[in-house]
Amino acid sequence: MIRNLTNNCVLATKVRRCDTFLTRARGLMFRRPLAQDEALVFVERGESISRAAIHMFFVFFPIAVIWLDAEKQVVDKALARPFRPYYAPRKPAQYYVEGHPSLLEKVQAGDVLEIL
């Protein structure tokens, strides 16, 4: 589950953790669109702009991307559109959440998220 601790809003109840090379590389490529209560959480070894960057090649639907620092505070967010080559956070991030586009309405920069 992912919860926004700042406004006590549940963002997703079905969460897949992507913390290996293969799960991070596969991501949402060639998958079906996410339901509103589904999300993927990507975990990097440390905070970085370049390692937290994503591409949307072979992702056939728009997604919300929420980047978090090591303390799980939101540092940036974006609506990622299909087949775009590059999205990166404005500040270094260690975690990023990919989910249904409606997630963008539920978080703001500076919010703190809890990932269970």
N, C-alpha and C positions, 0 to 999 in steps of 0.2 A: 504494500500500500504506500502511496505517496500522499502526504498531507502538507498543506501550507500552514505552518505554525503561526504565521503573522495574522491570518484571517480565519484560521481554523476550518479551512475548506479542504475536503478530500479531492485530490486531483485524479487519482487512479486507484482501482482496487486490484487489478490484474497487472502485475509488474514482472517483467523479465529482466534479469541482470545480465549485462553484456560486459564481462571483464576479462575475457581471453582474446587472443589475437583473432581466432576464427569467428567468434560471436560478434566482435566489434567490426570485423571486415564484412560480414554478411549483412548485419543490420536489418534494414527493411527491404533490401533489394529482392525483387521478384516475389514479394509477399502481398497479401491482401491488405486492404485498408484497415486501420485500427479502429476499434470501437471506442466510444467516448470514455469508457472506464479502463482502457488498456494503455500501457506505456512501456517503453524500453528505457532502462537506465544504463548508460555507458560509463565505465569507470576507468580513468587513466591513472598512471602512477603518481603524477603530481600535476600541479597547475601549469597550464600552457595554453597559448593561443593556437599554435599550429597543430598540436596533438588533439585539440578539441574541435578542430575544423571538420566539417562533413561535406559530402557531395550527395547529390540526389540522382545520380545515374541509375537507371533501372528501378527507380521508385516511381510508381505510376499515380501517386496521389499526394496532395499537399499534407504537410505535417507541422505541428508546433515543435520548436526546438527551444529548450530552456537550459541555459548554461549556469552551472553552480561552481563556486569556489570550494576550497577544502573544507570550509565550515558549513557547506551546503546553503550558502546565501546566493540568491539569484544575481548574476552579474550581467546577463543579457538574455534576450529572447528574440525569436524570429519566426515568421511563417516561411517555411522552406517549400519551394514549388518543384514539381517534377522536372527532372533532367537538367537542373541547374548545377554548374560545376563546383561551386564553392560557397560555403557559409561558415563564418568563424565568429567567435565572440569578440566584443570590443576589449574585454579584459581577460586575463588568464582564468581558465576554468579547469577543474579536475573531474567534474561530473557533467554529463548532459543528458537531458530527458527528451525522448522523442515520443510524441503522442498525438492525439486528435487535435486539430486546430482550435477547438474550443478551450483548450488549456490556456491559451494566451490571455483570455479574459480573466483568468483566475489568479494570475501572478503578476507582480511588478518587480522591477529591479529593487534589490534590498530586502525582499521577502526571504524568509528562512524556511526551507523545506525539510521534512522528515521522511526518510526512505526506510521502510521496514521490509 
